[in-house]
Amino acid sequence: MFNIIKSAGVPIKAWTKYVPVEEMAMKQLKNLASLPIIKSHISVMPDVHFGMGATVGSIVPTTNAIIPAAVGVDIGCGMCAIRTSLVSEDLPDSLKKIRDLIEDHVPVGFNSFKSPLESNVTAWNSSLKKGYEKLCEKHPTFAGSNKIHQLGTLGGGNHFIELCIDDTPEKRVWIMLHSGSRNIGNRIGHYFIELAKKDMIKNHCLSDLPDADLAYLSEGTLHFDDYVFAVEWAQEYAATNRQLMMKQVIKALHSSKQLPKNISFDELSINCHHNYISREKHFGQDMYITRKGAVRSRKGELGIIPGSMGERSFIVRGLGNPESYESCSHGAGRLMSRNSAKRKFTIQNHIESTKGVECRKDGGVLDETPGCYKNIHDVMRSQSDLVEVLYVLKQVLCVKG
């Protein structure tokens, strides 16, 4: 159940019973709650932590306005998972060659495809090209970005590709991955965050905000419709990116000489955003719902809540709790900044905490080591009235950018 955090604005309902909430995140929540465009209440998930303007792990309901920084710059970031016919016994003792195969098929970090795959071109031409051209017509700054070459690529930071084993007696193997709208989504996010600030300066109201990053675009203003169009396009790009990446991972597994040749992939497949806007109806009112680091969990809807490297992840079914705007957490949530993590943890710490996981064991991923994140089991306990756990997954292979 949630607890109420008092603020000068709307109520803040927080599912944080078993997890810490940092002071800076608490301040951001209260700043957000004070805005005149917020309706009913803000919902806070147990993975909540400090973000740009608004906290990650919050659900922000607005009418007639949207806060671009609350959506963020990794627009449409989310998860994709599929269950395979493989069981744990099908996997070799060492997964290094399989990780190498996946990294050969999916560019990671700043890398992209040197020549776009045929599947990328097909996906681009069939669903994305027309919207992109319309976007560039009004905002030429987006022209020439590396959009086709980055389809089906991972990126860096907290994005990952994993092989996991579930907790069923069969010990089935799952593919799970996390990525978003790549460079083009990042550019859209930063561009409209700055436009929102300029619009509010023009209307003499930016100084009224507790944080300039809470600048919002209102319906009827110059850039509102353009932003909604751009965000929805970037969300489609992100979902397509995950689908194409999943195809490449499947192709990599099929090419492995260490795995059975007759691998199949069943109907249990999930592709969900956790950084996005959606037009929804709650408490009898039409709203824009911004989920900044949160997953929609309507009654019966499947979702993915990943843990950190070496920890557990969860396939869940939504309970449709109206108080959370039918939402749940999107992961474990950071305990500390990336710089703090690099100062605190050593490579040996990382090696010990990722024992049994085939993954990078170098200083380049210390900011993603498990100790950087909240305890995923405490996160799940805190939201037991938001989701039902269907499968618990244990990572055995993790690809990071």
C-alpha positions as CSV (number, residue, x, y, z in Angstrom):
1,M,0.0,0.0,0.0
2,F,1.0,3.6,-0.5
3,N,1.8,6.3,2.1
4,I,1.0,10.0,1.7
5,I,3.8,12.5,1.4
6,K,2.6,15.9,2.4
7,S,3.3,18.8,-0.1
8,A,2.1,22.3,-0.8
9,G,0.4,21.0,-3.9
10,V,-1.5,17.8,-4.8
11,P,-1.0,14.7,-2.7
12,I,2.0,12.4,-3.3
13,K,1.1,8.7,-3.0
14,A,4.3,6.7,-2.6
15,W,4.7,2.9,-2.7
16,T,8.0,3.1,-0.8
17,K,7.4,1.1,2.4
18,Y,10.5,-1.0,2.3
19,V,12.9,1.2,0.3
20,P,14.8,4.4,0.9
21,V,13.9,7.7,-0.8
22,E,16.8,10.2,-1.1
23,E,16.3,13.7,0.1
24,M,16.9,15.2,-3.4
25,A,14.2,13.0,-4.9
26,M,11.8,14.0,-2.2
27,K,12.4,17.6,-3.0
28,Q,11.8,17.0,-6.7
29,L,8.5,15.3,-5.9
30,K,7.3,18.2,-3.8
31,N,8.3,20.6,-6.6
32,L,6.4,18.6,-9.1
33,A,3.3,18.4,-6.9
34,S,3.2,22.2,-6.6
35,L,2.7,22.8,-10.4
36,P,-0.8,24.0,-11.4
37,I,-1.0,21.6,-14.3
38,I,-0.9,18.4,-12.1
39,K,-4.2,16.7,-11.5
40,S,-5.5,14.5,-8.7
41,H,-2.2,13.2,-7.2
42,I,1.3,12.1,-8.2
43,S,2.1,8.4,-7.8
44,V,5.6,7.3,-6.8
45,M,7.0,3.9,-7.4
46,P,9.5,2.1,-5.1
47,D,12.4,2.5,-7.5
48,V,12.1,6.3,-7.3
49,H,15.3,8.3,-7.5
50,F,16.6,11.7,-8.5
51,G,16.2,12.7,-12.2
52,M,16.2,15.7,-14.5
53,G,13.5,18.0,-13.2
54,A,11.2,15.1,-12.2
55,T,12.1,11.9,-10.3
56,V,12.6,8.7,-12.1
57,G,9.9,6.3,-10.9
58,S,7.0,8.6,-10.9
59,I,3.6,8.9,-12.7
60,V,2.7,12.5,-13.6
61,P,-1.0,13.2,-14.5
62,T,-1.6,16.5,-16.4
63,T,-4.4,18.0,-18.5
64,N,-3.7,20.4,-21.3
65,A,0.0,20.4,-20.7
66,I,3.1,18.1,-20.7
67,I,6.5,18.5,-19.0
68,P,9.2,17.4,-21.5
69,A,11.8,16.9,-18.9
70,A,9.4,14.6,-17.0
71,V,9.3,12.4,-20.1
72,G,13.1,12.7,-20.3
73,V,15.5,12.2,-23.2
74,D,15.4,8.4,-23.5
75,I,12.0,8.6,-25.0
76,G,10.2,5.3,-25.3
77,C,12.9,3.5,-23.3
78,G,11.5,0.1,-22.2
79,M,11.8,-3.6,-22.1
80,C,11.3,-6.6,-24.4
81,A,11.2,-10.3,-23.3
82,I,10.5,-13.6,-25.0
83,R,10.5,-17.1,-23.6
84,T,12.4,-19.7,-25.6
85,S,12.2,-23.5,-25.9
86,L,15.6,-23.8,-24.4
87,V,16.0,-25.0,-20.8
88,S,19.0,-24.4,-18.5
89,E,20.5,-27.8,-19.3
90,D,20.8,-26.8,-23.0
91,L,23.2,-24.0,-22.1
92,P,27.0,-24.7,-22.2
93,D,29.1,-24.4,-19.0
94,S,30.7,-21.2,-20.5
95,L,28.5,-18.6,-22.1
96,K,31.4,-16.5,-23.4
97,K,31.0,-17.6,-27.0
98,I,27.3,-17.0,-27.0
99,R,27.9,-13.5,-25.5
100,D,30.4,-12.8,-28.3
101,L,27.8,-14.0,-30.9
102,I,25.2,-11.6,-29.5
103,E,27.6,-8.7,-29.6
104,D,28.5,-9.6,-33.2
105,H,24.9,-9.4,-34.2
106,V,23.8,-6.3,-32.1
107,P,26.0,-3.2,-32.0
108,V,26.4,-1.9,-28.4
109,G,27.5,1.4,-26.8
110,F,28.1,4.1,-29.4
111,N,28.3,1.6,-32.3
112,S,25.7,1.3,-35.0
113,F,25.3,-0.7,-38.2
114,K,27.8,0.4,-40.8
115,S,25.2,-0.5,-43.5
116,P,21.5,-0.8,-42.3
117,L,20.1,-4.3,-42.3
118,E,17.4,-5.1,-44.8
119,S,15.0,-5.5,-41.9
120,N,15.9,-2.0,-40.6
121,V,15.1,-0.5,-44.0
122,T,11.8,-2.3,-44.3
123,A,10.7,-1.3,-40.8
124,W,11.8,2.3,-41.5
125,N,10.0,2.6,-44.8
126,S,6.8,0.9,-43.6
127,S,6.1,2.7,-40.4
128,L,8.7,5.4,-39.4
129,K,9.8,7.3,-42.5
130,K,6.7,9.3,-43.1
131,G,6.5,10.6,-39.5
132,Y,10.2,11.4,-39.5
133,E,9.8,13.5,-42.7
134,K,6.9,15.3,-41.2
135,L,8.9,16.0,-38.1
136,C,11.9,17.3,-40.0
137,E,9.7,19.5,-42.2
138,K,8.8,21.6,-39.2
139,H,12.0,21.1,-37.2
140,P,15.0,20.7,-39.7
141,T,17.4,20.2,-36.8
142,F,16.5,16.5,-36.7
143,A,17.4,15.9,-40.4
144,G,20.4,13.7,-41.1
145,S,20.5,11.9,-37.8
146,N,21.7,8.3,-37.7
147,K,18.2,6.9,-37.4
148,I,18.2,3.8,-39.7
149,H,21.7,2.7,-38.8
150,Q,20.8,2.7,-35.1
151,L,17.6,0.6,-35.4
152,G,18.3,-2.7,-33.7
153,T,21.1,-1.4,-31.6
154,L,21.6,-1.4,-27.8
155,G,23.3,1.8,-26.7
156,G,25.0,2.2,-23.4
157,G,24.3,3.1,-19.8
158,N,21.7,0.9,-18.2
159,H,20.7,-0.7,-21.5
160,F,21.3,-4.5,-21.7
161,I,20.6,-7.8,-23.4
162,E,20.3,-10.8,-21.1
163,L,19.7,-14.5,-21.1
164,C,17.8,-15.5,-18.0
165,I,16.5,-18.8,-16.5
166,D,13.0,-18.8,-14.9
167,D,11.9,-20.4,-11.7
168,T,9.6,-23.0,-13.2
169,P,10.5,-26.7,-12.8
170,E,11.5,-26.7,-16.5
171,K,13.9,-23.8,-15.9
172,R,13.1,-22.2,-19.3
173,V,15.5,-19.7,-20.9
174,W,14.3,-16.2,-21.7
175,I,15.8,-13.4,-23.8
176,M,15.3,-10.0,-22.1
177,L,16.5,-6.7,-23.4
178,H,16.3,-3.0,-22.5
179,S,16.7,0.0,-24.8
180,G,15.0,3.0,-26.2
181,S,14.9,5.5,-29.1
182,R,18.7,6.0,-29.3
183,N,20.2,9.2,-30.5
184,I,17.2,10.6,-32.3
185,G,15.0,10.2,-29.2
186,N,17.7,11.9,-27.1
187,R,17.8,14.8,-29.6
188,I,14.0,15.2,-29.6
189,G,14.0,15.2,-25.8
190,H,16.7,17.9,-25.3
191,Y,15.3,20.0,-28.1
192,F,11.8,20.3,-26.7
193,I,13.0,20.7,-23.1
194,E,14.8,23.9,-24.2
195,L,11.7,25.0,-26.3
196,A,9.5,24.6,-23.3
197,K,11.8,26.9,-21.3
198,K,11.9,29.5,-24.1
199,D,8.1,29.4,-24.3
200,M,7.7,30.0,-20.6
201,I,10.3,32.8,-20.7
202,K,8.3,34.4,-23.5
203,N,5.1,34.1,-21.4
204,H,6.9,35.5,-18.3
205,C,6.3,32.4,-16.1
206,L,9.5,30.4,-16.1
207,S,10.6,32.2,-12.9
208,D,7.5,31.0,-11.2
209,L,8.6,27.4,-11.4
210,P,10.6,25.8,-8.5
211,D,12.9,24.2,-11.1
212,A,13.5,25.4,-14.7
213,D,13.5,21.8,-15.8
214,L,9.8,21.6,-14.9
215,A,9.0,24.0,-17.9
216,Y,5.9,22.7,-19.6
217,L,4.2,23.1,-23.0
218,S,0.5,23.9,-22.8
219,E,-2.1,23.0,-25.3
220,G,-2.6,25.8,-27.8
221,T,1.0,27.1,-27.5
222,L,3.4,27.1,-30.5
223,H,5.1,23.7,-29.9
224,F,2.7,21.6,-27.9
225,D,1.3,19.6,-30.8
226,D,4.7,19.2,-32.4
227,Y,6.1,17.8,-29.2
228,V,3.2,15.3,-28.7
229,F,3.8,14.1,-32.3
230,A,7.5,13.9,-31.9
231,V,7.3,11.9,-28.6
232,E,4.7,9.5,-30.0
233,W,6.9,9.0,-33.1
234,A,10.0,8.4,-30.9
235,Q,8.0,5.8,-28.8
236,E,7.2,3.9,-32.0
237,Y,10.9,4.1,-33.0
238,A,11.9,2.7,-29.6
239,A,9.4,-0.2,-29.7
240,T,10.6,-1.0,-33.3
241,N,14.2,-0.8,-32.2
242,R,13.6,-3.5,-29.5
243,Q,11.7,-5.7,-31.9
244,L,14.6,-5.6,-34.4
245,M,17.2,-6.1,-31.7
246,M,15.3,-9.2,-30.5
247,K,15.3,-10.6,-34.0
248,Q,19.1,-10.2,-34.1
249,V,19.5,-11.9,-30.7
250,I,17.4,-14.8,-31.9
251,K,19.5,-15.0,-35.1
252,A,22.6,-15.1,-33.0
253,L,21.3,-18.0,-30.9
254,H,20.3,-19.9,-34.0
255,S,23.8,-19.5,-35.3
256,S,25.4,-20.9,-32.2
257,K,27.0,-24.4,-32.5
258,Q,26.8,-24.8,-28.7
259,L,22.9,-24.7,-28.7
260,P,20.3,-27.1,-30.1
261,K,19.3,-26.3,-33.7
262,N,15.6,-26.5,-33.2
263,I,15.2,-23.5,-30.8
264,S,11.6,-22.1,-30.9
265,F,10.1,-19.0,-29.4
266,D,6.6,-19.2,-27.9
267,E,3.8,-16.8,-27.8
268,L,4.8,-15.3,-24.5
269,S,6.4,-12.1,-25.7
270,I,6.3,-8.7,-24.0
271,N,7.4,-5.2,-25.3
272,C,6.6,-2.3,-23.0
273,H,7.7,1.3,-22.6
274,H,8.7,2.8,-19.2
275,N,9.6,6.4,-20.3
276,Y,6.6,7.8,-22.2
277,I,3.4,9.7,-22.4
278,S,-0.1,8.2,-23.0
279,R,-3.6,9.6,-23.4
280,E,-5.7,7.9,-20.7
281,K,-8.8,8.3,-18.6
282,H,-8.5,8.1,-14.8
283,F,-11.0,9.1,-12.1
284,G,-13.5,10.1,-14.8
285,Q,-11.1,12.6,-16.5
286,D,-9.1,12.5,-19.7
287,M,-5.4,13.1,-18.9
288,Y,-1.9,12.9,-20.3
289,I,-0.1,10.3,-18.2
290,T,3.7,10.7,-18.1
291,R,5.4,7.5,-16.9
292,K,9.0,8.5,-16.1
293,G,10.5,5.2,-15.2
294,A,7.2,3.3,-14.7
295,V,5.4,0.5,-16.5
296,R,1.7,0.5,-17.2
297,S,0.0,-2.4,-15.3
298,R,-3.6,-2.5,-16.2
299,K,-5.5,-5.5,-14.9
300,G,-4.2,-8.6,-16.6
301,E,-1.5,-6.7,-18.6
302,L,1.9,-8.3,-18.7
303,G,5.0,-6.3,-17.8
304,I,8.7,-6.6,-17.0
305,I,10.5,-5.4,-13.9
306,P,14.3,-6.0,-14.3
307,G,16.8,-6.2,-11.4
308,S,20.4,-5.2,-11.6
309,M,23.2,-7.3,-13.1
310,G,23.4,-10.6,-11.2
311,E,20.1,-10.0,-9.5
312,R,16.6,-11.3,-10.1
313,S,14.1,-9.9,-12.6
314,F,10.3,-10.4,-12.8
315,I,7.6,-11.0,-15.3
316,V,4.5,-9.6,-13.8
317,R,0.8,-9.3,-14.4
318,G,-0.9,-6.0,-13.6
319,L,-3.6,-5.7,-10.9
320,G,-5.0,-2.4,-12.3
321,N,-4.6,-0.4,-9.1
322,P,-6.3,3.0,-9.9
323,E,-4.3,4.9,-7.2
324,S,-1.1,4.2,-9.2
325,Y,-2.7,5.1,-12.5
326,E,-2.5,1.4,-13.2
327,S,1.3,1.5,-13.0
328,C,4.2,-0.3,-11.4
329,S,8.0,0.2,-11.1
330,H,10.3,-0.2,-14.1
331,G,13.2,-1.7,-12.2
332,A,15.2,-1.6,-9.0
333,G,16.1,2.1,-9.0
334,R,19.5,3.6,-8.4
335,L,20.8,4.1,-4.9
336,M,23.7,6.4,-6.0
337,S,24.9,8.4,-9.0
338,R,27.2,6.9,-11.6
339,N,30.2,8.9,-10.4
340,S,29.6,7.9,-6.8
341,A,29.4,4.2,-7.8
342,K,32.7,4.5,-9.7
343,R,34.3,5.9,-6.5
344,K,32.8,3.4,-4.2
345,F,33.1,0.0,-6.0
346,T,36.1,-1.8,-7.2
347,I,36.4,-4.3,-10.1
348,Q,36.8,-7.0,-7.5
349,N,33.5,-6.0,-5.9
350,H,31.9,-6.2,-9.3
351,I,33.4,-9.6,-10.0
352,E,32.0,-11.0,-6.7
353,S,28.6,-9.5,-7.1
354,T,28.1,-10.8,-10.7
355,K,29.4,-14.3,-9.9
356,G,27.7,-16.8,-12.2
357,V,26.8,-14.2,-14.8
358,E,28.7,-14.1,-18.1
359,C,29.2,-10.3,-18.5
360,R,31.8,-7.6,-18.6
361,K,34.0,-7.6,-15.5
362,D,35.9,-4.3,-16.1
363,G,35.9,-0.8,-14.8
364,G,33.7,0.4,-17.6
365,V,30.6,-1.1,-16.0
366,L,31.2,-0.2,-12.3
367,D,28.4,2.4,-12.5
368,E,26.0,-0.5,-13.3
369,T,27.2,-3.0,-10.7
370,P,24.4,-4.5,-8.5
371,G,25.4,-2.4,-5.4
372,C,24.4,0.8,-7.3
373,Y,20.8,-0.2,-7.1
374,K,18.1,-0.8,-4.5
375,N,17.3,-4.3,-3.3
376,I,14.9,-5.6,-6.0
377,H,13.1,-7.8,-3.5
378,D,12.3,-4.8,-1.3
379,V,11.1,-3.0,-4.4
380,M,8.7,-5.9,-5.2
381,R,7.4,-6.2,-1.6
382,S,6.6,-2.5,-1.7
383,Q,4.3,-2.9,-4.7
384,S,2.5,-6.1,-4.0
385,D,-0.8,-4.4,-4.6
386,L,0.2,-3.2,-8.0
387,V,1.4,-6.5,-9.7
388,E,1.3,-10.2,-9.4
389,V,4.6,-12.0,-10.1
390,L,4.3,-14.7,-12.7
391,Y,7.9,-15.6,-13.3
392,V,11.2,-14.9,-11.4
393,L,14.2,-14.8,-13.8
394,K,17.9,-15.2,-12.9
395,Q,20.4,-13.6,-15.3
396,V,23.1,-16.0,-16.6
397,L,24.4,-13.7,-19.4
398,C,24.4,-9.9,-19.7
399,V,25.5,-7.8,-22.6
400,K,26.3,-4.1,-21.7
401,G,27.3,-1.2,-23.9
